[in-house]
Amino acid sequence: MKQIKSNNLFSSALVKFAVCFLLLCISYRLLSSSFVRFPLEVSDHEAAAAAAVEPPQFVDDLLLNEGCDLFNGDWIPDSDGPFYSNSSCRTIEAPQNCMRNGRPDLGYLYWRWKPKDCILPKLDAKRFLEMMKDKSLAFVGDSIMRNHVQSLLCVLSQVEEAVDIYHDEPYKNRRWSFPSHNFTVFVVWAPFLTKASTFENDDGVSSGIIQLHIDEPDTIWTDQYEDFDHVVIGGGQWFLKYAIYYENNTILGCHGCHGSNITEVGFEHAYRKALNSTLKFVSEAKQKPYILFRTMTPDHFENGEWDSGGYCNRTEPFKAGEVETRDVDEMMRNVELEEFEWAVSRNGAGSLKLLDTTMLSLLRPDGHPGVYRQFQPYQGKDKDAKIQNDCLHWCLPGPIDSWNDLIMEMLLRNQR
């Protein structure tokens, strides 16, 4: 009799345990479903590489990244994926909203930048906004800067949505506010950093040659400079365009002005002089913001350029050593590094830091919109139809999000 009673008690306990376990599983499923991640497929090799990463070490909640070269590393698998989705962030402009435009693969979302000798944490939106309380951050440059701003606003939207407080008619110069933190973000359209007259539409079609004053910083940003506490500044791609160069309001020469009697001097000299003029202004200005000088970003057009059938259809990053910079990109980056070193030697490192995004960006041929710069590009067309690709800008979410992680770490280093 005691044996039967004991068996009944055991059976009752087993049933209760099974019910509890079932309820626990259901609760976990319901909770986890509210944190939707995109599906991830990684190879055994990639999974092993991710597992082999050393865990970060913390002291007072700060990573021991001192002395680590943030820009020398590799892209590793990241099963967590981005903090935001293309549908949850309203500041993504249509040409960078690759998923909404029909891009079918999602693997490009699941990589993160890993410096060689340290761990780079993802940007902590709450902490970043607290650091920027009562301050401003300006992005000065071309459409890559605009692309970068969108990424930052998307990441910060986890904590607070940005409020659009100003834009010009073409939406190239804009300002956003984070009211709870009295933090202002600027994006300033200055593709040459110096004074220029351009004659092209939004599709890049030119109706006249650019007139570029390489010794005069563009007043569109210098007139606002006193309002900036932090600045990300950089140029690059626009200097490959045909232009007539002026110095001291006198024609110095040109790049690509064929058939004229103006001396061809090439864009390397113009880029060097424009950067020199920019960094000279920065070093001599009374206002001393914290400045990140961003190096140029290479494109990934293959078998042609943007206007001659070039495309970018890769779906995975390159590994370090698998790709080399093109001669023109290497030349421009060398100019940037030389002018940066000149500015540092003249004034000391101070508040001027190098944000060297060139090599880590070179390794991400998979992160561009490609044909998905427009909504459903093949709709009503043959699958072999030639469609203009964007192999310069970045999908959002995408690799450019890592630039914000770098900025966060550099700001933390500056505070230590």
C-alpha positions, -999 to 999 in steps of 0.1 A, spaced: 0 0 0 28 24 9 45 14 -24 14 24 -44 11 57 -25 47 64 -31 43 57 -68 12 80 -70 32 108 -53 61 103 -78 36 103 -107 20 135 -94 54 152 -90 64 142 -125 32 156 -140 37 189 -122 73 191 -134 62 184 -170 36 211 -168 60 237 -153 86 229 -180 60 233 -207 49 267 -193 85 278 -191 91 269 -227 60 287 -238 70 318 -218 105 318 -233 91 315 -268 67 345 -262 95 366 -248 121 358 -274 96 364 -302 95 401 -293 132 404 -302 131 395 -339 165 388 -355 171 380 -392 179 344 -399 216 336 -399 235 309 -417 272 306 -410 296 279 -421 314 256 -396 346 276 -404 329 309 -395 313 295 -364 347 282 -352 363 316 -359 336 333 -338 341 309 -310 378 314 -310 375 351 -303 389 361 -269 363 375 -245 367 412 -236 383 423 -204 367 452 -185 380 476 -159 355 501 -146 332 491 -175 358 503 -200 376 479 -224 413 476 -222 418 488 -258 447 512 -251 475 507 -276 452 486 -299 451 496 -335 414 499 -341 418 499 -379 438 467 -383 417 436 -381 391 415 -398 354 410 -401 340 381 -380 306 364 -379 281 382 -356 250 361 -348 233 390 -330 231 412 -361 223 449 -360 205 468 -332 179 481 -356 160 469 -387 153 487 -420 117 491 -409 123 503 -373 144 533 -383 126 561 -401 158 581 -410 170 556 -437 168 572 -471 153 551 -498 185 544 -519 201 528 -488 171 508 -477 183 477 -495 158 452 -479 128 473 -487 141 477 -522 141 439 -526 176 427 -518 171 390 -511 202 380 -492 207 390 -455 241 376 -447 258 410 -450 240 420 -417 258 394 -396 294 405 -394 312 428 -370 346 445 -372 372 428 -349 405 447 -344 435 424 -343 445 429 -307 412 438 -289 375 436 -289 355 465 -303 321 467 -285 290 479 -303 280 515 -297 261 518 -264 233 543 -274 224 553 -239 260 559 -229 267 578 -261 238 602 -256 249 608 -220 284 616 -232 269 640 -258 246 658 -234 245 696 -241 269 691 -270 268 689 -308 283 666 -335 288 676 -371 294 654 -401 311 675 -429 316 661 -463 298 643 -491 270 617 -495 290 591 -475 288 614 -445 250 616 -451 250 578 -452 270 577 -419 246 601 -402 216 580 -411 234 550 -395 241 569 -363 206 582 -359 192 546 -364 215 532 -337 206 561 -313 169 556 -319 170 526 -295 171 552 -268 156 584 -283 142 593 -317 159 623 -333 138 653 -341 143 669 -375 148 706 -367 162 720 -400 168 710 -436 175 730 -468 154 725 -499 174 695 -513 178 680 -479 216 681 -481 222 702 -451 202 691 -420 201 692 -383 185 669 -357 179 673 -320 177 648 -292 157 670 -268 161 648 -237 199 652 -239 201 686 -256 223 670 -282 224 683 -318 236 664 -349 245 683 -381 252 670 -416 269 696 -438 271 692 -475 307 701 -485 319 674 -509 352 691 -517 355 707 -482 366 738 -501 346 764 -521 331 749 -553 305 755 -580 290 723 -593 266 717 -621 250 683 -619 217 668 -609 208 642 -583 217 614 -607 252 627 -611 246 640 -647 268 671 -653 258 701 -673 291 719 -668 326 714 -654 331 720 -617 349 752 -606 369 744 -575 388 769 -553 413 746 -536 427 772 -512 394 784 -497 375 763 -471 338 761 -479 319 787 -458 290 764 -456 308 746 -427 333 772 -416 306 797 -408 290 772 -384 323 759 -370 319 777 -337 287 757 -331 305 723 -333 318 704 -302 327 673 -322 333 670 -359 337 641 -384 352 655 -416 364 639 -448 363 640 -486 376 619 -514 354 606 -542 343 640 -556 379 649 -565 379 622 -592 354 643 -611 365 667 -639 372 702 -626 389 735 -631 411 744 -602 415 779 -588 441 793 -564 441 829 -552 411 833 -575 433 825 -605 430 794 -627 458 770 -616 449 741 -639 424 714 -644 416 677 -643 399 662 -674 392 695 -692 402 680 -726 403 703 -756 410 735 -736 442 754 -732 442 749 -695 471 729 -680 463 695 -668 475 692 -632 456 661 -620 434 657 -590 462 645 -566 475 681 -563 440 695 -558 431 670 -531 464 676 -513 458 714 -514 422 712 -504 430 690 -474 459 713 -464 436 743 -466 410 725 -445 434 713 -418 451 747 -417 417 763 -410 410 738 -383 444 743 -366 441 781 -366 405 784 -356 398 796 -320 371 770 -316 387 736 -308 362 708 -312 372 672 -310 378 663 -347 378 629 -364 394 631 -398 379 603 -418 399 587 -446 384 580 -480 361 551 -487 369 529 -517 341 517 -540 336 481 -551 326 484 -588 336 454 -608 338 451 -646 331 488 -651 322 520 -632 289 534 -620 281 547 -655 296 519 -676 279 487 -663 300 482 -632 283 460 -605 289 446 -570 271 413 -563 293 397 -537 276 384 -506 305 379 -481 334 401 -469 369 397 -481 395 384 -456 425 406 -449 451 400 -476 425 388 -502 422 422 -519 444 452 -525 436 489 -528 434 503 -563 463 526 -573 440 557 -572 426 548 -538 461 542 -524 473 575 -538 445 594 -522 449 577 -488 486 585 -488 477 621 -494 453 620 -465 478 604 -441 506 628 -451 484 659 -446 471 645 -413 507 640 -401 516 675 -412 487 689 -392 497 669 -361 534 678 -364 524 715 -367 499 716 -338 504 683 -319 478 656 -319 455 675 -295 419 671 -305 426 659 -341 423 622 -345 424 598 -375 393 578 -383 409 554 -408 380 536 -424 397 528 -457 410 493 -451 381 479 -431 357 493 -457 377 478 -485 370 443 -470 332 447 -474 322 444 -511 290 428 -499 276 458 -481 265 480 -509 230 485 -524 241 474 -559 210 473 -580 188 476 -549 193 513 -547 158 514 -562 126 496 -553 123 462 -570 148 471 -597 139 441 -619 102 447 -619 89 445 -654 124 439 -668 144 409 -679 166 395 -652 196 402 -674 187 439 -678 215 463 -672 207 484 -642 228 511 -626 245 498 -595 255 517 -563 288 501 -551 299 531 -531 272 539 -505 262 514 -478 230 495 -471 213 503 -438 216 483 -416 251 474 -428 289 477 -425 288 514 -420 272 509 -386 307 497 -374 320 533 -379 299 543 -350 315 516 -328 349 531 -337 337 566 -329 324 555 -295 357 538 -286 377 569 -298 355 592 -276 360 569 -246 398 569 -252 397 607 -253 381 608 -218 405 584 -201 
